[in-house]
Amino acid sequence: QVQLVESGGGLVQPGGSLRLSCVASGSGFSINSMGWHRQAPGKERELVAIVTSGGSTNYADSVKGRFTISRDNDKNTVSLQMNSLKPEDTAVYYCHANVRSIYGTNYWGKGTLVTVSS
């Protein structure tokens, strides 16, 4: 009932910036929160950042001060501005939404690859 589509991934040099976006579409839902998770090769998936419909945010310690998450509630979108990127930020980034819906509560996008390399 809810589809999440990520965009904005790509190759960037260390110290560079990249902006990811995610659009939620469908019907019969309202969003409680949206966020980003990532999974690097050979590592477990981890939370990067989340934002609620009320605007509160939470970040992983590894990205605090470098990444900024934001939402447009009317457009059901979430963005992740990533600055001062490091090679260890290389991962597949997944969009996540927690919603109010009779069809379900948690939805995931298919992911977008971010590669930080010189």
N, CA, C and O atoms as CSV, one atom per row, in Angstrom:
chain,resi,resn,atom,element,x,y,z
A,1,GLN,N,N,0.823,-1.213,0.000
A,1,GLN,CA,C,0.000,0.000,0.000
A,1,GLN,C,C,0.854,1.260,0.000
A,1,GLN,O,O,0.408,2.322,-0.435
A,2,VAL,N,N,2.084,1.136,0.491
A,2,VAL,CA,C,3.018,2.254,0.505
A,2,VAL,C,C,4.261,1.853,-0.271
A,2,VAL,O,O,4.824,0.781,-0.051
A,3,GLN,N,N,4.679,2.706,-1.166
A,3,GLN,CA,C,5.894,2.494,-1.925
A,3,GLN,C,C,6.890,3.603,-1.616
A,3,GLN,O,O,6.529,4.779,-1.568
A,4,LEU,N,N,8.141,3.220,-1.408
A,4,LEU,CA,C,9.205,4.160,-1.121
A,4,LEU,C,C,10.246,4.063,-2.222
A,4,LEU,O,O,10.712,2.971,-2.548
A,5,VAL,N,N,10.608,5.193,-2.789
A,5,VAL,CA,C,11.575,5.231,-3.872
A,5,VAL,C,C,12.685,6.198,-3.507
A,5,VAL,O,O,12.441,7.386,-3.303
A,6,GLU,N,N,13.918,5.682,-3.424
A,6,GLU,CA,C,15.070,6.498,-3.104
A,6,GLU,C,C,15.754,6.987,-4.373
A,6,GLU,O,O,15.647,6.370,-5.433
A,7,SER,N,N,16.451,8.097,-4.247
A,7,SER,CA,C,17.251,8.617,-5.336
A,7,SER,C,C,18.381,9.458,-4.761
A,7,SER,O,O,18.343,9.850,-3.595
A,8,GLY,N,N,19.383,9.731,-5.584
A,8,GLY,CA,C,20.460,10.614,-5.192
A,8,GLY,C,C,21.775,9.941,-4.882
A,8,GLY,O,O,22.772,10.625,-4.650
A,9,GLY,N,N,21.809,8.621,-4.869
A,9,GLY,CA,C,23.056,7.931,-4.610
A,9,GLY,C,C,24.029,8.090,-5.761
A,9,GLY,O,O,23.657,8.489,-6.865
A,10,GLY,N,N,25.282,7.768,-5.481
A,10,GLY,CA,C,26.299,7.873,-6.504
A,10,GLY,C,C,27.687,7.831,-5.924
A,10,GLY,O,O,27.883,7.447,-4.771
A,11,LEU,N,N,28.652,8.228,-6.731
A,11,LEU,CA,C,30.056,8.249,-6.345
A,11,LEU,C,C,30.470,9.661,-5.973
A,11,LEU,O,O,30.189,10.610,-6.705
A,12,VAL,N,N,31.137,9.801,-4.834
A,12,VAL,CA,C,31.597,11.100,-4.369
A,12,VAL,C,C,32.966,10.937,-3.718
A,12,VAL,O,O,33.265,9.886,-3.151
A,13,GLN,N,N,33.793,11.970,-3.800
A,13,GLN,CA,C,35.112,11.938,-3.199
A,13,GLN,C,C,35.040,12.162,-1.688
A,13,GLN,O,O,34.109,12.810,-1.209
A,14,PRO,N,N,36.003,11.639,-0.934
A,14,PRO,CA,C,36.045,11.935,0.498
A,14,PRO,C,C,36.032,13.438,0.744
A,14,PRO,O,O,36.725,14.197,0.066
A,15,GLY,N,N,35.236,13.855,1.722
A,15,GLY,CA,C,35.068,15.262,2.013
A,15,GLY,C,C,33.971,15.930,1.219
A,15,GLY,O,O,33.624,17.080,1.486
A,16,GLY,N,N,33.425,15.234,0.255
A,16,GLY,CA,C,32.370,15.781,-0.574
A,16,GLY,C,C,31.004,15.646,0.052
A,16,GLY,O,O,30.861,15.211,1.194
A,17,SER,N,N,29.994,16.031,-0.723
A,17,SER,CA,C,28.618,16.035,-0.250
A,17,SER,C,C,27.710,15.323,-1.228
A,17,SER,O,O,27.994,15.228,-2.422
A,18,LEU,N,N,26.614,14.826,-0.692
A,18,LEU,CA,C,25.608,14.150,-1.490
A,18,LEU,C,C,24.272,14.303,-0.792
A,18,LEU,O,O,24.211,14.348,0.437
A,19,ARG,N,N,23.206,14.382,-1.563
A,19,ARG,CA,C,21.869,14.515,-0.994
A,19,ARG,C,C,20.990,13.379,-1.496
A,19,ARG,O,O,20.820,13.198,-2.701
A,20,LEU,N,N,20.437,12.620,-0.565
A,20,LEU,CA,C,19.515,11.543,-0.876
A,20,LEU,C,C,18.084,12.004,-0.651
A,20,LEU,O,O,17.823,12.840,0.213
A,21,SER,N,N,17.166,11.461,-1.424
A,21,SER,CA,C,15.762,11.772,-1.232
A,21,SER,C,C,14.939,10.499,-1.334
A,21,SER,O,O,15.343,9.527,-1.972
A,22,CYS,N,N,13.786,10.523,-0.699
A,22,CYS,CA,C,12.877,9.390,-0.704
A,22,CYS,C,C,11.460,9.911,-0.771
A,22,CYS,O,O,11.087,10.816,-0.025
A,23,VAL,N,N,10.673,9.342,-1.662
A,23,VAL,CA,C,9.283,9.738,-1.838
A,23,VAL,C,C,8.376,8.567,-1.489
A,23,VAL,O,O,8.553,7.463,-2.004
A,24,ALA,N,N,7.416,8.807,-0.622
A,24,ALA,CA,C,6.417,7.812,-0.261
A,24,ALA,C,C,5.156,8.050,-1.065
A,24,ALA,O,O,4.658,9.174,-1.129
A,25,SER,N,N,4.640,7.002,-1.675
A,25,SER,CA,C,3.430,7.114,-2.468
A,25,SER,C,C,2.488,5.960,-2.151
A,25,SER,O,O,2.895,4.948,-1.580
A,26,GLY,N,N,1.243,6.125,-2.525
A,26,GLY,CA,C,0.230,5.124,-2.268
A,26,GLY,C,C,-1.034,5.781,-1.765
A,26,GLY,O,O,-1.318,6.936,-2.082
A,27,SER,N,N,-1.794,5.034,-0.971
A,27,SER,CA,C,-3.037,5.563,-0.439
A,27,SER,C,C,-3.355,4.913,0.895
A,27,SER,O,O,-2.831,3.848,1.221
A,28,GLY,N,N,-4.208,5.557,1.653
A,28,GLY,CA,C,-4.676,5.006,2.912
A,28,GLY,C,C,-3.656,5.001,4.028
A,28,GLY,O,O,-3.687,4.124,4.891
A,29,PHE,N,N,-2.748,5.968,4.025
A,29,PHE,CA,C,-1.747,6.012,5.080
A,29,PHE,C,C,-1.421,7.441,5.463
A,29,PHE,O,O,-1.637,8.381,4.698
A,30,SER,N,N,-0.896,7.576,6.667
A,30,SER,CA,C,-0.290,8.813,7.125
A,30,SER,C,C,1.006,8.453,7.832
A,30,SER,O,O,1.078,7.428,8.510
A,31,ILE,N,N,2.011,9.269,7.685
A,31,ILE,CA,C,3.353,8.941,8.138
A,31,ILE,C,C,3.590,9.408,9.568
A,31,ILE,O,O,3.338,10.562,9.912
A,32,ASN,N,N,4.077,8.489,10.388
A,32,ASN,CA,C,4.517,8.834,11.736
A,32,ASN,C,C,5.962,9.327,11.727
A,32,ASN,O,O,6.289,10.339,12.345
A,33,SER,N,N,6.813,8.600,11.020
A,33,SER,CA,C,8.214,8.963,10.932
A,33,SER,C,C,8.817,8.364,9.679
A,33,SER,O,O,8.308,7.385,9.132
A,34,MET,N,N,9.904,8.963,9.231
A,34,MET,CA,C,10.669,8.432,8.125
A,34,MET,C,C,12.145,8.497,8.493
A,34,MET,O,O,12.558,9.325,9.305
A,35,GLY,N,N,12.920,7.629,7.897
A,35,GLY,CA,C,14.326,7.620,8.229
A,35,GLY,C,C,15.164,6.900,7.208
A,35,GLY,O,O,14.672,6.397,6.198
A,36,TRP,N,N,16.445,6.866,7.500
A,36,TRP,CA,C,17.421,6.222,6.639
A,36,TRP,C,C,18.241,5.222,7.434
A,36,TRP,O,O,18.683,5.509,8.546
A,37,HIS,N,N,18.439,4.054,6.860
A,37,HIS,CA,C,19.353,3.044,7.365
A,37,HIS,C,C,20.373,2.747,6.280
A,37,HIS,O,O,20.149,3.051,5.109
A,38,ARG,N,N,21.490,2.156,6.667
A,38,ARG,CA,C,22.491,1.808,5.678
A,38,ARG,C,C,23.132,0.473,6.022
A,38,ARG,O,O,23.160,0.050,7.178
A,39,GLN,N,N,23.647,-0.180,4.984
A,39,GLN,CA,C,24.343,-1.440,5.154
A,39,GLN,C,C,25.567,-1.453,4.252
A,39,GLN,O,O,25.458,-1.393,3.027
A,40,ALA,N,N,26.723,-1.530,4.875
A,40,ALA,CA,C,27.976,-1.608,4.149
A,40,ALA,C,C,28.324,-3.066,3.877
A,40,ALA,O,O,27.845,-3.955,4.582
A,41,PRO,N,N,29.145,-3.325,2.872
A,41,PRO,CA,C,29.535,-4.705,2.580
A,41,PRO,C,C,30.158,-5.391,3.790
A,41,PRO,O,O,31.086,-4.863,4.402
A,42,GLY,N,N,29.646,-6.559,4.127
A,42,GLY,CA,C,30.172,-7.321,5.237
A,42,GLY,C,C,29.770,-6.836,6.609
A,42,GLY,O,O,30.253,-7.361,7.613
A,43,LYS,N,N,28.893,-5.842,6.679
A,43,LYS,CA,C,28.471,-5.298,7.956
A,43,LYS,C,C,26.958,-5.374,8.106
A,43,LYS,O,O,26.233,-5.574,7.132
A,44,GLU,N,N,26.494,-5.210,9.344
A,44,GLU,CA,C,25.070,-5.237,9.628
A,44,GLU,C,C,24.423,-3.902,9.280
A,44,GLU,O,O,25.076,-2.858,9.285
A,45,ARG,N,N,23.130,-3.956,8.979
A,45,ARG,CA,C,22.401,-2.731,8.719
A,45,ARG,C,C,22.295,-1.906,9.994
A,45,ARG,O,O,22.076,-2.449,11.077
A,46,GLU,N,N,22.450,-0.590,9.862
A,46,GLU,CA,C,22.407,0.289,11.011
A,46,GLU,C,C,21.542,1.515,10.728
A,46,GLU,O,O,21.399,1.951,9.586
A,47,LEU,N,N,20.974,2.053,11.798
A,47,LEU,CA,C,20.210,3.284,11.701
A,47,LEU,C,C,21.143,4.453,11.458
A,47,LEU,O,O,22.180,4.575,12.110
A,48,VAL,N,N,20.775,5.310,10.522
A,48,VAL,CA,C,21.538,6.518,10.238
A,48,VAL,C,C,20.853,7.735,10.848
A,48,VAL,O,O,21.467,8.484,11.608
A,49,ALA,N,N,19.580,7.931,10.513
A,49,ALA,CA,C,18.842,9.090,11.005
A,49,ALA,C,C,17.353,8.861,10.832
A,49,ALA,O,O,16.929,8.158,9.914
A,50,ILE,N,N,16.557,9.455,11.716
A,50,ILE,CA,C,15.102,9.412,11.606
A,50,ILE,C,C,14.543,10.787,11.929
A,50,ILE,O,O,15.168,11.584,12.628
A,51,VAL,N,N,13.353,11.047,11.406
A,51,VAL,CA,C,12.645,12.282,11.709
A,51,VAL,C,C,11.157,11.963,11.823
A,51,VAL,O,O,10.610,11.233,10.997
A,52,THR,N,N,10.509,12.509,12.842
A,52,THR,CA,C,9.081,12.296,13.035
A,52,THR,C,C,8.292,13.363,12.305
A,52,THR,O,O,8.842,14.357,11.831
A,53,SER,N,N,6.984,13.136,12.224
A,53,SER,CA,C,6.123,14.130,11.585
A,53,SER,C,C,6.127,15.446,12.344
A,53,SER,O,O,5.854,16.499,11.768
A,54,GLY,N,N,6.436,15.392,13.641
A,54,GLY,CA,C,6.530,16.599,14.439
A,54,GLY,C,C,7.857,17.316,14.329
A,54,GLY,O,O,8.011,18.421,14.850
A,55,GLY,N,N,8.827,16.696,13.651
A,55,GLY,CA,C,10.088,17.356,13.397
A,55,GLY,C,C,11.245,16.953,14.283
A,55,GLY,O,O,12.356,17.448,14.090
A,56,SER,N,N,11.027,16.067,15.254
A,56,SER,CA,C,12.134,15.629,16.086
A,56,SER,C,C,13.034,14.681,15.308
A,56,SER,O,O,12.561,13.918,14.466
A,57,THR,N,N,14.326,14.729,15.589
A,57,THR,CA,C,15.303,13.940,14.842
A,57,THR,C,C,16.209,13.158,15.770
A,57,THR,O,O,16.359,13.486,16.947
A,58,ASN,N,N,16.812,12.117,15.216
A,58,ASN,CA,C,17.793,11.316,15.926
A,58,ASN,C,C,18.819,10.826,14.924
A,58,ASN,O,O,18.470,10.430,13.812
A,59,TYR,N,N,20.090,10.853,15.319
A,59,TYR,CA,C,21.177,10.484,14.429
A,59,TYR,C,C,22.088,9.459,15.078
A,59,TYR,O,O,22.245,9.428,16.299
A,60,ALA,N,N,22.681,8.627,14.247
A,60,ALA,CA,C,23.754,7.772,14.710
A,60,ALA,C,C,24.952,8.636,15.094
A,60,ALA,O,O,25.201,9.671,14.477
A,61,ASP,N,N,25.688,8.206,16.111
A,61,ASP,CA,C,26.835,8.986,16.564
A,61,ASP,C,C,27.853,9.211,15.444
A,61,ASP,O,O,28.509,10.252,15.399
A,62,SER,N,N,27.981,8.250,14.557
A,62,SER,CA,C,28.982,8.328,13.512
A,62,SER,C,C,28.700,9.406,12.470
A,62,SER,O,O,29.599,9.783,11.718
A,63,VAL,N,N,27.464,9.908,12.413
A,63,VAL,CA,C,27.115,10.897,11.399
A,63,VAL,C,C,26.698,12.239,11.989
A,63,VAL,O,O,26.431,13.177,11.239
A,64,LYS,N,N,26.635,12.351,13.297
A,64,LYS,CA,C,26.237,13.600,13.928
A,64,LYS,C,C,27.186,14.729,13.535
A,64,LYS,O,O,28.407,14.576,13.563
A,65,GLY,N,N,26.599,15.857,13.170
A,65,GLY,CA,C,27.383,17.003,12.749
A,65,GLY,C,C,27.723,17.009,11.280
A,65,GLY,O,O,28.178,18.025,10.755
A,66,ARG,N,N,27.511,15.879,10.596
A,66,ARG,CA,C,27.824,15.791,9.172
A,66,ARG,C,C,26.577,15.600,8.312
A,66,ARG,O,O,26.491,16.131,7.205
A,67,PHE,N,N,25.611,14.837,8.829
A,67,PHE,CA,C,24.389,14.531,8.088
A,67,PHE,C,C,23.219,15.306,8.681
A,67,PHE,O,O,23.177,15.559,9.885
A,68,THR,N,N,22.273,15.679,7.830
A,68,THR,CA,C,21.061,16.343,8.260
A,68,THR,C,C,19.865,15.703,7.572
A,68,THR,O,O,19.827,15.603,6.346
A,69,ILE,N,N,18.889,15.271,8.365
A,69,ILE,CA,C,17.671,14.694,7.818
A,69,ILE,C,C,16.562,15.732,7.879
A,69,ILE,O,O,16.486,16.513,8.828
A,70,SER,N,N,15.707,15.740,6.874
A,70,SER,CA,C,14.594,16.675,6.828
A,70,SER,C,C,13.404,16.033,6.135
A,70,SER,O,O,13.554,15.111,5.334
A,71,ARG,N,N,12.226,16.535,6.457
A,71,ARG,CA,C,10.989,16.004,5.883
A,71,ARG,C,C,10.120,17.118,5.334
A,71,ARG,O,O,10.139,18.249,5.820
A,72,ASP,N,N,9.361,16.771,4.313
A,72,ASP,CA,C,8.266,17.601,3.833
A,72,ASP,C,C,7.009,16.769,4.039
A,72,ASP,O,O,6.712,15.884,3.237
A,73,ASN,N,N,6.276,17.044,5.098
A,73,ASN,CA,C,5.121,16.218,5.450
A,73,ASN,C,C,4.029,16.248,4.387
A,73,ASN,O,O,3.387,15.231,4.128
A,74,ASP,N,N,3.819,17.393,3.780
A,74,ASP,CA,C,2.772,17.512,2.766
A,74,ASP,C,C,3.085,16.688,1.527
A,74,ASP,O,O,2.178,16.163,0.881
A,75,LYS,N,N,4.361,16.574,1.194
A,75,LYS,CA,C,4.773,15.831,0.010
A,75,LYS,C,C,5.196,14.400,0.320
A,75,LYS,O,O,5.530,13.637,-0.587
A,76,ASN,N,N,5.181,14.036,1.603
A,76,ASN,CA,C,5.591,12.695,2.030
A,76,ASN,C,C,6.983,12.335,1.526
A,76,ASN,O,O,7.204,11.254,0.980
A,77,THR,N,N,7.902,13.253,1.717
A,77,THR,CA,C,9.275,13.023,1.308
A,77,THR,C,C,10.220,13.209,2.484
A,77,THR,O,O,9.909,13.914,3.444
A,78,VAL,N,N,11.368,12.573,2.394
A,78,VAL,CA,C,12.430,12.739,3.367
A,78,VAL,C,C,13.742,12.843,2.616
A,78,VAL,O,O,13.953,12.155,1.617
A,79,SER,N,N,14.620,13.702,3.099
A,79,SER,CA,C,15.918,13.896,2.475
A,79,SER,C,C,17.017,13.715,3.501
A,79,SER,O,O,16.810,13.901,4.700
A,80,LEU,N,N,18.185,13.349,3.011
A,80,LEU,CA,C,19.363,13.213,3.857
A,80,LEU,C,C,20.500,13.959,3.193
A,80,LEU,O,O,21.024,13.521,2.169
A,81,GLN,N,N,20.882,15.089,3.774
A,81,GLN,CA,C,22.018,15.850,3.294
A,81,GLN,C,C,23.270,15.323,3.974
A,81,GLN,O,O,23.381,15.371,5.199
A,82,MET,N,N,24.206,14.824,3.190
A,82,MET,CA,C,25.412,14.210,3.706
A,82,MET,C,C,26.611,15.069,3.320
A,82,MET,O,O,26.908,15.239,2.137
A,83,ASN,N,N,27.289,15.602,4.316
A,83,ASN,CA,C,28.468,16.423,4.116
A,83,ASN,C,C,29.682,15.754,4.747
A,83,ASN,O,O,29.554,14.848,5.570
A,84,SER,N,N,30.858,16.216,4.347
A,84,SER,CA,C,32.114,15.686,4.882
A,84,SER,C,C,32.148,14.169,4.831
A,84,SER,O,O,32.488,13.508,5.813
A,85,LEU,N,N,31.798,13.633,3.690
A,85,LEU,CA,C,31.682,12.188,3.554
A,85,LEU,C,C,33.031,11.491,3.697
A,85,LEU,O,O,34.069,12.004,3.280
A,86,LYS,N,N,32.980,10.312,4.298
A,86,LYS,CA,C,34.147,9.497,4.546
A,86,LYS,C,C,34.004,8.161,3.828
A,86,LYS,O,O,32.886,7.731,3.545
A,87,PRO,N,N,35.119,7.498,3.529
A,87,PRO,CA,C,35.014,6.182,2.889
A,87,PRO,C,C,34.150,5.202,3.673
A,87,PRO,O,O,33.475,4.362,3.078
A,88,GLU,N,N,34.161,5.297,4.996
A,88,GLU,CA,C,33.352,4.398,5.805
A,88,GLU,C,C,31.856,4.669,5.703
A,88,GLU,O,O,31.054,3.894,6.226
A,89,ASP,N,N,31.466,5.754,5.040
A,89,ASP,CA,C,30.059,6.007,4.773
A,89,ASP,C,C,29.548,5.214,3.577
A,89,ASP,O,O,28.345,5.195,3.316
A,90,THR,N,N,30.438,4.570,2.858
A,90,THR,CA,C,30.048,3.776,1.701
A,90,THR,C,C,29.101,2.662,2.121
A,90,THR,O,O,29.430,1.850,2.986
A,91,ALA,N,N,27.934,2.627,1.508
A,91,ALA,CA,C,26.913,1.651,1.874
A,91,ALA,C,C,25.718,1.799,0.951
A,91,ALA,O,O,25.610,2.767,0.198
A,92,VAL,N,N,24.829,0.830,1.021
A,92,VAL,CA,C,23.511,0.975,0.432
A,92,VAL,C,C,22.623,1.633,1.471
A,92,VAL,O,O,22.501,1.141,2.593
A,93,TYR,N,N,22.008,2.733,1.103
A,93,TYR,CA,C,21.156,3.484,2.007
A,93,TYR,C,C,19.691,3.177,1.699
A,93,TYR,O,O,19.247,3.267,0.554
A,94,TYR,N,N,18.953,2.813,2.749
A,94,TYR,CA,C,17.563,2.411,2.614
A,94,TYR,C,C,16.635,3.412,3.294
A,94,TYR,O,O,16.866,3.814,4.434
A,95,CYS,N,N,15.604,3.799,2.594
A,95,CYS,CA,C,14.568,4.640,3.170
A,95,CYS,C,C,13.567,3.778,3.930
A,95,CYS,O,O,13.231,2.676,3.496
A,96,HIS,N,N,13.095,4.283,5.059
A,96,HIS,CA,C,12.124,3.578,5.879
A,96,HIS,C,C,11.015,4.529,6.301
A,96,HIS,O,O,11.254,5.708,6.559
A,97,ALA,N,N,9.794,3.997,6.368
A,97,ALA,CA,C,8.665,4.779,6.836
A,97,ALA,C,C,7.844,3.969,7.819
A,97,ALA,O,O,7.532,2.803,7.576
A,98,ASN,N,N,7.501,4.594,8.921
A,98,ASN,CA,C,6.537,4.047,9.865
A,98,ASN,C,C,5.252,4.833,9.682
A,98,ASN,O,O,5.250,6.058,9.796
A,99,VAL,N,N,4.146,4.127,9.395
A,99,VAL,CA,C,2.919,4.802,8.990
A,99,VAL,C,C,1.722,4.301,9.777
A,99,VAL,O,O,1.760,3.241,10.403
A,100,ARG,N,N,0.663,5.087,9.728
A,100,ARG,CA,C,-0.652,4.667,10.196
A,100,ARG,C,C,-1.420,4.160,8.985
A,100,ARG,O,O,-1.711,4.925,8.065
A,101,SER,N,N,-1.750,2.866,8.983
A,101,SER,CA,C,-2.431,2.258,7.856
A,101,SER,C,C,-3.049,0.946,8.292
A,101,SER,O,O,-2.495,0.240,9.135
A,102,ILE,N,N,-4.197,0.619,7.721
A,102,ILE,CA,C,-4.803,-0.679,7.996
A,102,ILE,C,C,-4.055,-1.802,7.286
A,102,ILE,O,O,-4.288,-2.976,7.574
A,103,TYR,N,N,-3.165,-1.459,6.367
A,103,TYR,CA,C,-2.452,-2.450,5.585
A,103,TYR,C,C,-1.096,-2.824,6.163
A,103,TYR,O,O,-0.540,-3.858,5.794
A,104,GLY,N,N,-0.560,-2.024,7.043
A,104,GLY,CA,C,0.739,-2.286,7.615
A,104,GLY,C,C,1.297,-1.057,8.290
A,104,GLY,O,O,0.689,0.014,8.260
A,105,THR,N,N,2.471,-1.216,8.908
A,105,THR,CA,C,3.050,-0.109,9.652
A,105,THR,C,C,4.457,0.270,9.225
A,105,THR,O,O,4.866,1.417,9.406
A,106,ASN,N,N,5.200,-0.660,8.668
A,106,ASN,CA,C,6.587,-0.406,8.314
A,106,ASN,C,C,6.875,-0.772,6.866
A,106,ASN,O,O,6.518,-1.855,6.402
A,107,TYR,N,N,7.525,0.146,6.160
A,107,TYR,CA,C,7.833,-0.049,4.755
A,107,TYR,C,C,9.265,0.361,4.479
A,107,TYR,O,O,9.813,1.248,5.134
A,108,TRP,N,N,9.868,-0.303,3.491
A,108,TRP,CA,C,11.259,-0.077,3.127
A,108,TRP,C,C,11.384,0.159,1.630
A,108,TRP,O,O,10.671,-0.441,0.826
A,109,GLY,N,N,12.302,1.041,1.274
A,109,GLY,CA,C,12.668,1.195,-0.110
A,109,GLY,C,C,13.664,0.132,-0.527
A,109,GLY,O,O,14.116,-0.661,0.299
A,110,LYS,N,N,14.004,0.115,-1.795
A,110,LYS,CA,C,14.934,-0.885,-2.318
A,110,LYS,C,C,16.396,-0.497,-2.148
A,110,LYS,O,O,17.280,-1.328,-2.350
A,111,GLY,N,N,16.660,0.739,-1.784
A,111,GLY,CA,C,18.012,1.181,-1.494
A,111,GLY,C,C,18.659,1.933,-2.633
A,111,GLY,O,O,18.312,1.752,-3.801
A,112,THR,N,N,19.611,2.783,-2.272
A,112,THR,CA,C,20.427,3.498,-3.236
A,112,THR,C,C,21.876,3.460,-2.757
A,112,THR,O,O,22.153,3.668,-1.575
A,113,LEU,N,N,22.791,3.195,-3.674
A,113,LEU,CA,C,24.188,2.995,-3.322
A,113,LEU,C,C,24.939,4.314,-3.251
A,113,LEU,O,O,24.877,5.135,-4.167
A,114,VAL,N,N,25.647,4.502,-2.148
A,114,VAL,CA,C,26.538,5.642,-1.965
A,114,VAL,C,C,27.960,5.112,-1.859
A,114,VAL,O,O,28.253,4.285,-0.995
A,115,THR,N,N,28.837,5.580,-2.725
A,115,THR,CA,C,30.230,5.175,-2.715
A,115,THR,C,C,31.108,6.395,-2.507
A,115,THR,O,O,31.056,7.346,-3.287
A,116,VAL,N,N,31.912,6.368,-1.457
A,116,VAL,CA,C,32.825,7.461,-1.142
A,116,VAL,C,C,34.240,6.954,-1.390
A,116,VAL,O,O,34.745,6.115,-0.645
A,117,SER,N,N,34.868,7.460,-2.425
A,117,SER,CA,C,36.176,6.965,-2.822
A,117,SER,C,C,36.908,8.015,-3.634
A,117,SER,O,O,36.296,8.796,-4.362
A,118,SER,N,N,38.222,8.024,-3.501
A,118,SER,CA,C,39.057,8.903,-4.301
A,118,SER,C,C,39.521,8.232,-5.579
A,118,SER,O,O,40.239,8.842,-6.371
